[in-house]
């Protein structure tokens, strides 16, 4: 009796079979949708992670490059100030063109090297002042720490960036000692 219920009443009519492809198509759509959603979630997590690293205050990257550029300006301006001091017959101050039509007055020590804004030749105020005059640091002042140190008969400024000693400046002779970059 069960077999008779599935038999068509008219033997001439074709039997319509439900194909497995229709069922598998809806199953494939579900799998594709799940894969797409999972992929979007993975991409979103990776983008969030990358953006946090790019914009975080604690990352190297652009902040290190910005510091390196300021340190390079500092070194260049120290040398330019000394050359101007020699060229102008050893004045107390030299005027440096620091950017296009922008000039800064740089106080010079007796040996012809930049000193503090108020003529300081020793101390942390000298270090901070010389850095701000010559490096044009912008917002990096928040990350930079200066320290005056004396070793033997030499006094020099230590410049720490992100709490790592990056270079030293000796105002008595203009020497700049670069420390190895942190790994």
C-alpha positions in Angstrom: 0.0 0.0 0.0 2.8 2.3 0.7 4.2 1.8 -2.8 0.9 2.7 -4.4 0.8 6.1 -2.7 4.0 7.2 -4.4 2.9 5.9 -7.8 1.5 8.6 -10.1 -2.2 8.1 -10.9 -1.6 8.5 -14.5 1.2 6.3 -15.7 1.9 8.6 -18.7 2.8 11.6 -16.5 6.5 11.9 -15.6 7.5 11.5 -12.0 8.9 14.8 -10.7 12.0 14.1 -8.6 13.3 16.5 -6.1 17.0 16.9 -7.0 19.7 16.9 -4.4 21.2 19.9 -6.1 18.5 22.2 -4.9 19.0 21.1 -1.3 22.8 21.3 -1.7 22.5 24.9 -3.2 20.8 26.2 -0.1 23.3 24.3 2.1 26.2 25.8 0.0 24.7 29.3 0.4 24.7 28.9 4.2 28.3 27.7 4.2 29.4 30.6 2.0 27.5 33.1 4.2 29.2 31.6 7.3 32.7 31.8 5.7 32.0 35.4 4.5 31.0 36.5 8.0 34.0 34.7 9.6 36.3 36.4 7.0 34.8 39.8 7.8 35.3 39.3 11.5 39.0 38.2 11.0 39.6 41.3 8.8 38.0 43.6 11.3 40.1 42.2 14.1 43.3 42.6 12.1 42.4 46.1 11.1 41.7 47.1 14.7 45.0 45.6 15.8 46.9 47.4 13.0 45.2 50.7 13.7 46.0 50.4 17.4 49.6 49.9 16.7 49.8 52.7 14.1 48.1 55.3 16.4 49.4 54.1 19.7 51.7 56.5 21.6 53.8 53.5 22.6 54.8 52.4 19.2 58.1 53.1 17.5 57.5 53.5 13.8 56.7 57.1 12.9 57.6 58.4 16.3 61.1 57.0 16.1 61.4 58.5 12.6 60.2 61.8 13.9 62.8 61.8 16.7 65.6 60.8 14.3 64.6 63.7 12.1 64.7 66.1 15.0 68.1 64.7 16.2 69.5 65.1 12.7 68.3 68.8 12.6 69.9 69.3 16.0 73.3 68.0 14.8 73.1 70.0 11.5 72.2 73.2 13.4 75.0 72.7 15.9 77.5 72.5 13.0 75.9 75.4 11.1 76.0 77.6 14.2 79.7 76.8 14.7 80.4 77.7 11.0 78.5 80.9 11.4 80.4 81.7 14.6 83.7 81.3 12.8 82.5 83.2 9.7 81.2 86.1 11.7 84.4 86.5 13.8 83.1 84.8 17.0 80.0 86.8 18.1 78.1 86.0 21.3 75.1 85.0 19.2 74.5 83.7 15.7 71.4 83.9 13.6 70.5 80.7 11.9 67.9 80.2 9.1 66.1 77.2 10.3 63.2 76.9 7.9 62.8 79.0 4.8 62.3 82.5 6.1 62.3 81.5 9.8 65.4 82.5 11.9 66.5 81.7 15.4 69.1 83.4 17.5 71.5 80.9 19.0 73.7 81.9 22.0 77.3 80.7 21.5 79.9 79.6 24.1 83.5 80.9 24.3 84.6 77.9 22.2 82.1 78.6 19.4 79.4 76.0 20.2 75.7 76.5 21.0 74.8 77.0 24.7 71.6 77.6 26.5 69.1 80.3 25.6 70.1 82.4 28.6 73.8 81.7 28.1 73.9 78.6 30.3 77.1 76.6 29.8 76.2 73.8 32.2 73.2 72.1 33.7 70.0 70.6 32.6 68.5 73.9 31.5 71.3 74.2 29.0 70.4 70.8 27.6 66.7 71.5 27.3 67.2 75.0 25.9 69.7 73.9 23.2 67.4 71.0 22.1 64.4 73.3 21.7 66.4 75.9 19.9 68.1 73.6 17.4 66.0 70.5 17.0 62.6 72.1 16.4 61.1 69.2 18.3 57.4 70.2 18.1 55.3 67.8 20.3 58.2 65.4 21.0 59.2 67.5 24.0 56.8 65.3 25.9 58.8 62.2 25.1 62.3 63.6 25.4 64.2 63.8 28.7 67.4 65.7 29.1 70.0 65.3 31.8 73.3 67.1 32.5 76.1 64.7 33.4 79.8 65.1 34.3 82.3 62.3 33.7 85.9 63.2 34.5 86.5 66.7 33.3 83.8 66.6 30.6 80.3 67.9 31.0 77.6 66.9 28.5 73.9 66.7 27.8 72.3 63.3 27.7 69.2 63.1 25.5 66.7 60.3 26.3 63.9 59.4 24.0 61.2 57.0 25.3 63.5 56.6 28.4 66.4 55.3 26.2 69.7 57.2 25.9 69.9 58.2 22.3 72.8 60.7 22.1 75.0 63.0 24.1 76.1 66.6 23.3 79.3 68.1 24.7 78.8 71.9 24.6 82.5 72.6 25.2 83.6 71.1 21.9 80.3 70.5 19.9 80.8 66.7 19.8 77.7 64.6 19.5 77.9 61.0 20.5 75.2 58.7 19.1 74.2 55.7 21.1 73.3 52.4 19.3 69.7 52.2 18.4 67.6 50.0 20.6 66.5 46.7 19.2 
